[in-house]
Amino acid sequence: MRQRIALAASEKLSELEIGPPDEGISQEAIVTADELEAKLRGAFPDSDVEIIDLTGTSDHYQARIVSKSFEGKSKLEQHRLVYAALGEAMKGPVHALALSTYSPTQWEKSKN
């Protein structure tokens, strides 16, 4: 009896560790660069947005956003606005986001 319980527990553990054989990333869980850009343009209509998929896996991105909405705000406040705009995408589908945010004034200064 103990041997059966140990085997059953071992099989359950293996299933939990590796998941069922055909289990993969759900297509609903993927957020494309175009979808991220659309969300950001919706939140910051005046913005210049550039999104780069860093790994080709639709979960590690780099974003550059220039918007009047960032004028007079700290980097922390700017990033909080971006995270709020992306909402649920940042709670799972997007694993990493390297942000560069600028007001138009900051952007002009950064180019010199």
DOGULO-146122 format. One record per atom (N, C-alpha, C): residue number from 1; x, z, y. Coordinates in steps of 0.1 Angstrom, whole numbers. Layout:
residues N
(site NUM, (X, Z, Y))
...
This chain:
residues 112
(site 1, (8, 0, -12))
(site 1, (0, 0, 0))
(site 1, (9, 0, 13))
(site 2, (19, 9, 13))
(site 2, (28, 9, 25))
(site 2, (35, -4, 27))
(site 3, (38, -11, 16))
(site 3, (45, -23, 17))
(site 3, (36, -34, 24))
(site 4, (23, -34, 20))
(site 4, (14, -43, 26))
(site 4, (12, -41, 41))
(site 5, (11, -28, 45))
(site 5, (9, -25, 59))
(site 5, (21, -29, 67))
(site 6, (33, -27, 61))
(site 6, (46, -30, 68))
(site 6, (46, -45, 70))
(site 7, (42, -53, 59))
(site 7, (43, -67, 60))
(site 7, (32, -72, 70))
(site 8, (20, -67, 70))
(site 8, (10, -71, 80))
(site 8, (15, -68, 94))
(site 9, (20, -56, 96))
(site 9, (25, -53, 109))
(site 9, (37, -62, 113))
(site 10, (45, -65, 104))
(site 10, (56, -74, 107))
(site 10, (51, -88, 111))
(site 11, (41, -93, 103))
(site 11, (35, -106, 107))
(site 11, (29, -106, 120))
(site 12, (22, -96, 124))
(site 12, (15, -94, 137))
(site 12, (26, -94, 148))
(site 13, (37, -87, 146))
(site 13, (47, -86, 156))
(site 13, (53, -100, 158))
(site 14, (56, -107, 147))
(site 14, (61, -121, 148))
(site 14, (52, -130, 156))
(site 15, (39, -129, 154))
(site 15, (30, -137, 161))
(site 15, (30, -133, 176))
(site 16, (31, -120, 179))
(site 16, (31, -116, 193))
(site 16, (44, -121, 200))
(site 17, (55, -120, 193))
(site 17, (67, -124, 199))
(site 17, (68, -139, 202))
(site 18, (64, -147, 192))
(site 18, (66, -162, 194))
(site 18, (53, -169, 197))
(site 19, (42, -163, 195))
(site 19, (29, -170, 198))
(site 19, (26, -180, 187))
(site 20, (13, -185, 187))
(site 20, (10, -195, 177))
(site 20, (18, -207, 179))
(site 21, (20, -215, 169))
(site 21, (29, -227, 169))
(site 21, (26, -237, 180))
(site 22, (13, -240, 183))
(site 22, (9, -250, 192))
(site 22, (7, -245, 206))
(site 23, (10, -232, 208))
(site 23, (7, -226, 221))
(site 23, (18, -230, 231))
(site 24, (14, -235, 243))
(site 24, (23, -239, 253))
(site 24, (18, -235, 267))
(site 25, (23, -240, 277))
(site 25, (18, -237, 291))
(site 25, (6, -245, 293))
(site 26, (-5, -238, 297))
(site 26, (-17, -245, 300))
(site 26, (-16, -254, 312))
(site 27, (-22, -266, 311))
(site 27, (-21, -275, 323))
(site 27, (-27, -269, 335))
(site 28, (-37, -260, 333))
(site 28, (-43, -254, 345))
(site 28, (-34, -245, 352))
(site 29, (-24, -240, 345))
(site 29, (-14, -230, 351))
(site 29, (-3, -237, 359))
(site 30, (-2, -250, 358))
(site 30, (8, -257, 365))
(site 30, (3, -261, 379))
(site 31, (12, -259, 388))
(site 31, (9, -262, 402))
(site 31, (20, -273, 406))
(site 32, (15, -285, 410))
(site 32, (25, -295, 414))
(site 32, (30, -293, 428))
(site 33, (41, -300, 431))
(site 33, (46, -300, 445))
(site 33, (36, -305, 455))
(site 34, (28, -316, 451))
(site 34, (18, -321, 459))
(site 34, (7, -311, 462))
(site 35, (3, -303, 452))
(site 35, (-7, -293, 454))
(site 35, (-2, -282, 463))
(site 36, (10, -278, 461))
(site 36, (16, -268, 470))
(site 36, (16, -273, 485))
(site 37, (20, -285, 486))
(site 37, (21, -291, 500))
(site 37, (7, -292, 506))
(site 38, (-3, -296, 498))
(site 38, (-17, -296, 503))
(site 38, (-22, -282, 507))
(site 39, (-19, -272, 500))
(site 39, (-23, -259, 503))
(site 39, (-17, -254, 517))
(site 40, (-4, -258, 518))
(site 40, (4, -254, 530))
(site 40, (-1, -262, 542))
(site 41, (-4, -275, 540))
(site 41, (-9, -283, 552))
(site 41, (-23, -278, 556))
(site 42, (-31, -273, 546))
(site 42, (-44, -268, 549))
(site 42, (-43, -255, 557))
(site 43, (-34, -247, 554))
(site 43, (-32, -234, 561))
(site 43, (-25, -236, 574))
(site 44, (-16, -246, 575))
(site 44, (-8, -248, 587))
(site 44, (-9, -263, 591))
(site 45, (-21, -267, 597))
(site 45, (-24, -281, 599))
(site 45, (-13, -289, 608))
(site 46, (-7, -282, 617))
(site 46, (3, -288, 625))
(site 46, (17, -289, 619))
(site 47, (18, -285, 607))
(site 47, (31, -283, 600))
(site 47, (38, -295, 596))
(site 48, (51, -294, 595))
(site 48, (60, -304, 588))
(site 48, (64, -296, 575))
(site 49, (60, -302, 563))
(site 49, (63, -295, 551))
(site 49, (71, -304, 541))
(site 50, (81, -298, 535))
(site 50, (88, -305, 525))
(site 50, (89, -295, 513))
(site 51, (85, -300, 501))
(site 51, (85, -293, 489))
(site 51, (94, -300, 479))
(site 52, (103, -293, 472))
(site 52, (112, -298, 462))
(site 52, (110, -290, 449))
(site 53, (107, -297, 438))
(site 53, (107, -290, 425))
(site 53, (121, -289, 420))
(site 54, (127, -277, 420))
(site 54, (141, -275, 417))
(site 54, (145, -277, 403))
(site 55, (136, -276, 394))
(site 55, (139, -277, 379))
(site 55, (132, -287, 372))
(site 56, (122, -293, 378))
(site 56, (114, -303, 371))
(site 56, (103, -297, 362))
(site 57, (101, -284, 363))
(site 57, (92, -277, 354))
(site 57, (79, -272, 361))
(site 58, (78, -276, 374))
(site 58, (66, -272, 382))
(site 58, (64, -257, 383))
(site 59, (75, -249, 383))
(site 59, (74, -235, 385))
(site 59, (85, -229, 394))
(site 60, (95, -237, 398))
(site 60, (106, -233, 407))
(site 60, (107, -243, 418))
(site 61, (103, -238, 430))
(site 61, (103, -247, 441))
(site 61, (111, -243, 453))
(site 62, (114, -252, 462))
(site 62, (120, -250, 474))
(site 62, (111, -255, 485))
(site 63, (108, -248, 495))
(site 63, (99, -253, 506))
(site 63, (105, -251, 520))
(site 64, (104, -261, 528))
(site 64, (107, -260, 542))
(site 64, (95, -263, 550))
(site 65, (91, -253, 558))
(site 65, (79, -254, 566))
(site 65, (82, -252, 581))
(site 66, (78, -261, 589))
(site 66, (80, -259, 604))
(site 66, (65, -259, 609))
(site 67, (62, -249, 616))
(site 67, (48, -247, 621))
(site 67, (48, -239, 634))
(site 68, (39, -243, 643))
(site 68, (36, -235, 655))
(site 68, (31, -221, 652))
(site 69, (25, -220, 640))
(site 69, (19, -207, 636))
(site 69, (30, -196, 634))
(site 70, (43, -201, 633))
(site 70, (54, -191, 631))
(site 70, (60, -187, 644))
(site 71, (56, -193, 655))
(site 71, (62, -190, 668))
(site 71, (60, -175, 671))
(site 72, (71, -168, 675))
(site 72, (71, -154, 678))
(site 72, (70, -144, 666))
(site 73, (70, -150, 654))
(site 73, (70, -141, 642))
(site 73, (83, -140, 636))
(site 74, (85, -128, 629))
(site 74, (98, -126, 622))
(site 74, (98, -135, 609))
(site 75, (109, -136, 603))
(site 75, (109, -144, 590))
(site 75, (100, -137, 580))
(site 76, (100, -124, 579))
(site 76, (92, -117, 570))
(site 76, (77, -120, 573))
(site 77, (73, -120, 585))
(site 77, (59, -123, 589))
(site 77, (56, -138, 585))
(site 78, (65, -147, 587))
(site 78, (63, -161, 584))
(site 78, (62, -162, 569))
(site 79, (70, -156, 561))
(site 79, (69, -157, 547))
(site 79, (56, -151, 541))
(site 80, (52, -140, 547))
(site 80, (39, -134, 543))
(site 80, (28, -144, 546))
(site 81, (28, -151, 557))
(site 81, (18, -161, 559))
(site 81, (18, -172, 549))
(site 82, (30, -176, 545))
(site 82, (31, -187, 534))
(site 82, (26, -182, 521))
(site 83, (30, -170, 517))
(site 83, (25, -164, 504))
(site 83, (10, -162, 505))
(site 84, (4, -158, 516))
(site 84, (-11, -157, 517))
(site 84, (-17, -171, 515))
(site 85, (-11, -181, 521))
(site 85, (-17, -195, 520))
(site 85, (-16, -200, 506))
(site 86, (-6, -196, 498))
(site 86, (-5, -201, 485))
(site 86, (-13, -193, 475))
(site 87, (-17, -181, 479))
(site 87, (-26, -172, 471))
(site 87, (-22, -171, 456))
(site 88, (-32, -175, 448))
(site 88, (-31, -173, 433))
(site 88, (-19, -181, 427))
(site 89, (-15, -191, 433))
(site 89, (-3, -199, 428))
(site 89, (9, -190, 427))
(site 90, (10, -180, 436))
(site 90, (22, -172, 435))
(site 90, (21, -160, 426))
(site 91, (9, -159, 419))
(site 91, (7, -148, 410))
(site 91, (9, -153, 395))
(site 92, (15, -164, 393))
(site 92, (17, -168, 379))
(site 92, (23, -182, 378))
(site 93, (16, -192, 382))
(site 93, (21, -206, 380))
(site 93, (35, -209, 387))
(site 94, (37, -203, 399))
(site 94, (49, -205, 406))
(site 94, (58, -193, 403))
(site 95, (69, -195, 396))
(site 95, (78, -184, 393))
(site 95, (88, -181, 404))
(site 96, (92, -191, 411))
(site 96, (102, -189, 422))
(site 96, (99, -199, 433))
(site 97, (101, -193, 445))
(site 97, (99, -202, 457))
(site 97, (110, -198, 467))
(site 98, (119, -207, 470))
(site 98, (129, -205, 480))
(site 98, (123, -211, 493))
(site 99, (121, -202, 503))
(site 99, (114, -205, 515))
(site 99, (124, -206, 527))
(site 100, (122, -217, 535))
(site 100, (128, -218, 548))
(site 100, (117, -221, 557))
(site 101, (114, -212, 566))
(site 101, (103, -213, 576))
(site 101, (109, -213, 590))
(site 102, (103, -221, 598))
(site 102, (107, -222, 612))
(site 102, (95, -224, 621))
(site 103, (96, -219, 633))
(site 103, (88, -224, 644))
(site 103, (94, -237, 649))
(site 104, (87, -245, 657))
(site 104, (94, -257, 662))
(site 104, (106, -254, 670))
(site 105, (106, -243, 678))
(site 105, (117, -239, 686))
(site 105, (129, -235, 676))
(site 106, (126, -228, 666))
(site 106, (137, -224, 657))
(site 106, (143, -236, 649))
(site 107, (134, -245, 646))
(site 107, (138, -257, 639))
(site 107, (148, -266, 648))
(site 108, (144, -267, 660))
(site 108, (153, -275, 669))
(site 108, (166, -268, 671))
(site 109, (167, -255, 672))
(site 109, (179, -247, 673))
(site 109, (188, -249, 660))
(site 110, (181, -249, 649))
(site 110, (188, -250, 636))
(site 110, (195, -263, 634))
(site 111, (191, -273, 640))
(site 111, (196, -287, 639))
(site 111, (209, -288, 647))
(site 112, (211, -279, 657))
(site 112, (223, -281, 666))
(site 112, (235, -273, 660))
